[in-house]
């Protein structure tokens, strides 16, 4: 029954909405709309959708082009990425992506195996720094063998001197080593001297820092900052160790711990005589300290304590043998609570275990020690982590940084 609503005839409205035109033109228009809904959004396919005989041919061409691009991308993804090539930057061979995916990449065979762990421990701030640079330069000889650089820096007063050594020491050593006919001892002593001059210039405000540190927020110029430095350059036949401070390098040879450096403590007889001859004093305040302040007699930086505290390193050159097992570099956070013999025993045990690496995410692969870690070998990494855990378990109160280098030649 028809009625009125707001002045509109409902019957007429329903009749109007139910009546649909059935003309031929309307049906053709609907078909055309359906056609355009199925047109691909690709520009080439849009142009190709015309009512002619070449429509299918052009669409197939676009699909073939896409398939070709997909196959190319799959081939490229199967190639090893260039970033995984561990080699000297000047000799890294970038693979040609235009060739087949079976191409091999040459990797230097003499790269050392190492493991590193560095943790803050029970200290408020992290002032240690570790530098590892495999193949940082080449030896000047007929064989032109690669040289490998390892350094541990234990800062005091703040971290910026240790970080500066981490960033620059290997570059300075490289420049000195590459000079013609420079003996190892002279090259390392000159490198430490140049590093100390850069740090003093940096601390006096002549150089700007890339990041703010705690001492710079307190004073614009800070001379009461320094760092120890123990550096090892490993060659195919030698181990050159330069030490300045109380960090230490120890060689494990056939199960015997051989110290390659001697800690520079103010109460060491020769260091005590040197300090006194320079006009300084060693005061026992919570241990022997230079002027009652610094617990080491040599360091990089510490300009306010010169000439009593010097940056000249002691250099040892050790010939490598087939009985050499590993080299341990560490800050005094380890050596204060762990002896040379114990450290070598732990590292040797890890190297001789030869157990396969644990899968990622497995309980055996989870490490409770938090901090910066780096490794090229599972056994060396286990050794550095275990030594760090041992130092913390023995209540070491300092930052702990450990580097373990595998020296075995028969692997």
Rosetta blueprint (number, residue, H / E / L):
1 X L
2 X L
3 X L
4 X E
5 X E
6 X L
7 X L
8 X E
9 X E
10 X H
11 X H
12 X H
13 X H
14 X H
15 X H
16 X H
17 X H
18 X H
19 X L
20 X L
21 X L
22 X L
23 X L
24 X H
25 X H
26 X H
27 X H
28 X H
29 X H
30 X H
31 X H
32 X H
33 X H
34 X H
35 X H
36 X H
37 X H
38 X L
39 X L
40 X L
41 X L
42 X L
43 X H
44 X H
45 X H
46 X H
47 X H
48 X H
49 X L
50 X L
51 X L
52 X L
53 X L
54 X L
55 X H
56 X H
57 X H
58 X H
59 X H
60 X H
61 X H
62 X H
63 X H
64 X H
65 X H
66 X H
67 X H
68 X H
69 X H
70 X H
71 X H
72 X H
73 X H
74 X H
75 X H
76 X H
77 X H
78 X H
79 X L
80 X L
81 X L
82 X H
83 X H
84 X H
85 X L
86 X L
87 X L
88 X L
89 X L
90 X L
91 X L
92 X L
93 X L
94 X L
95 X L
96 X L
97 X L
98 X L
99 X L
100 X L
101 X L
102 X L
103 X L
104 X L
105 X L
106 X L
107 X L
108 X L
109 X L
110 X L
111 X L
112 X L
113 X E
114 X E
115 X E
116 X E
117 X E
118 X E
119 X E
120 X L
121 X L
122 X L
123 X L
124 X L
125 X L
126 X L
127 X L
128 X E
129 X E
130 X E
131 X E
132 X E
133 X E
134 X E
135 X E
136 X E
137 X E
138 X E
139 X L
140 X L
141 X L
142 X L
143 X L
144 X L
145 X L
146 X E
147 X E
148 X E
149 X E
150 X E
151 X E
152 X E
153 X E
154 X E
155 X E
156 X E
157 X L
158 X L
159 X L
160 X H
161 X H
162 X H
163 X H
164 X H
165 X H
166 X H
167 X H
168 X H
169 X H
170 X H
171 X H
172 X H
173 X H
174 X H
175 X H
176 X H
177 X H
178 X L
179 X L
180 X L
181 X L
182 X L
183 X L
184 X H
185 X H
186 X H
187 X H
188 X H
189 X H
190 X H
191 X H
192 X H
193 X H
194 X H
195 X H
196 X H
197 X H
198 X H
199 X H
200 X H
201 X H
202 X H
203 X H
204 X L
205 X L
206 X L
207 X L
208 X L
209 X L
210 X L
211 X L
212 X L
213 X L
214 X H
215 X H
216 X H
217 X H
218 X H
219 X L
220 X L
221 X L
222 X L
223 X L
224 X L
225 X L
226 X E
227 X E
228 X L
229 X E
230 X E
231 X E
232 X E
233 X E
234 X E
235 X L
236 X L
237 X L
238 X E
239 X E
240 X E
241 X E
242 X E
243 X E
244 X E
245 X L
246 X L
247 X L
248 X E
249 X E
250 X E
251 X E
252 X E
253 X E
254 X L
255 X L
256 X E
257 X E
258 X E
259 X E
260 X L
261 X L
262 X L
263 X L
264 X L
265 X L
266 X L
267 X L
268 X L
269 X H
270 X H
271 X H
272 X H
273 X H
274 X H
275 X H
276 X H
277 X H
278 X L
279 X L
280 X L
281 X L
282 X E
283 X E
284 X E
285 X L
286 X L
287 X L
288 X E
289 X E
290 X E
291 X L
292 X L
293 X L
294 X E
295 X L
296 X L
297 X L
298 X E
299 X L
300 X E
301 X E
302 X L
303 X H
304 X H
305 X H
306 X L
307 X L
308 X L
309 X L
310 X E
311 X L
312 X L
313 X L
314 X E
315 X E
316 X E
317 X E
318 X E
319 X E
320 X L
321 X L
322 X L
323 X L
324 X E
325 X E
326 X E
327 X E
328 X E
329 X E
330 X E
331 X L
332 X H
333 X H
334 X H
335 X H
336 X L
337 X L
338 X L
339 X L
340 X H
341 X H
342 X H
343 X H
344 X H
345 X H
346 X H
347 X H
348 X H
349 X H
350 X H
351 X H
352 X H
353 X H
354 X L
355 X L
356 X L
357 X L
358 X L
359 X L
360 X L
361 X L
362 X L
363 X H
364 X H
365 X H
366 X L
367 X L
368 X L
369 X L
370 X L
371 X L
372 X E
373 X E
374 X E
375 X E
376 X L
377 X L
378 X H
379 X H
380 X H
381 X H
382 X H
383 X H
384 X H
385 X H
386 X H
387 X H
388 X H
389 X H
390 X H
391 X H
392 X H
393 X H
394 X L
395 X L
396 X L
397 X L
398 X L
399 X L
400 X E
401 X E
402 X E
403 X E
404 X E
405 X E
406 X E
407 X L
408 X L
409 X L
410 X L
411 X L
